[in-house]
Structures are given as structure tokens and as C-alpha cells.
């Protein structure tokens, strides 16, 4: 009950900030690395990651964002193919702290942030009949922006938890067969890029 009350109050505070502030749209592009951990690292290898984000600076300390990312980790599983195409899409919020980077100019700021979000992830298996698998995900993020006027250099690390049904091993009738029961998996995404504040 206390958790529900706390989350409700936090949501109301964010909504109040959005209503009172003048929203500023943002566009971000980034590149980085997708890094499976734990059991996920036994199936998929690390790979390059690219993506884009759209956001709204609802207040000086609150950003609402949507993210799309793409990665192609390799697997040694015969029949799945060397590449598994991962499409990641989620939405969340970031809480910033604005720190002036220069005493002489207010145009340079350091903006460390924490974030939380929910979304989905699709694993696309090109070389098997099962096609693709989509699962819900949640993430926590940590990063910073170094901003000058309307442009910022941005770095971010995300820790994802997701459901996963294993790599496909074939197809029986209308149902794809997987090598594992559905379990909770963990992986990391690291990115660096540019953010444009309109």
C-alpha cells in the first residue's frame, strides 16, 4: 500500500510539473553497445547498438522520453543464423539535476540523470519459421548530458530486465519450439550521442 501511495504521489508531481511548465521537444541519436549478462550471455554475444529518442523537457528537471534501438547480436546456434535482430522500444521518464559547468557562462551545464521506463523487445529470427518473439521489458538508467545552449553531448547506461522464451529450435504445427522455458533475463545497453533541444 505504501509503494502504491508513493508511486501515485510521484506521478501526480510529474503531471503537475508538465502542466505548469512549457514543454520543450527534443530529438536524440545515439550509438553504443548491447551487452547480455548472466544466462543471456550464454545465448547471445555483445553487439553494436544504434537508436533514436524523442523527448519532452516537461520541466527543468523532468524529461519524458520514447526510445527505439536496434542491435544484431550473434549466436552460435545452428538453424537460428549468426545474427538475431533485436528491436527495442520503450517509454519512460528521467529526473535531472542541472549543474552550471562554468561560473562565467550559464549556457554550459552538466545534467546528470536517473531514469525508469517500460516497453517491449522483439527478437527477429530470420533463418527459422518461427519468425519473431516479443516480450515486455523494464529498465533503469543512469547517465549525464553536457549541454551548451540547445545541443548536448549525452552518455547513458541502461539495465534491462525482460522475459525470454529461449532461442527457437524448430517448429511443430503452428507452434514454434524453443530451447528453454520462459525466464527473466538481464542485459545492459550503453550509448553515447547528441541531443537537440528545440
Secondary structure by P-SEA (a helix, b strand, c coil): caaaaaaaaaaaaaaaaaaacbbbbbbbbbbbbbbbcccccccccbbbbbbbbbbbcccccbbbbbbbbbbbbbbcccccccbbbbbbbbcbbbbbbbbbcccccccbbbbbbccccccbbbbbbccccccbbbbbbccccccccccccccccccbbbbbbbbbccccccccccbbbbcccbbbbbbbbbbccccccc
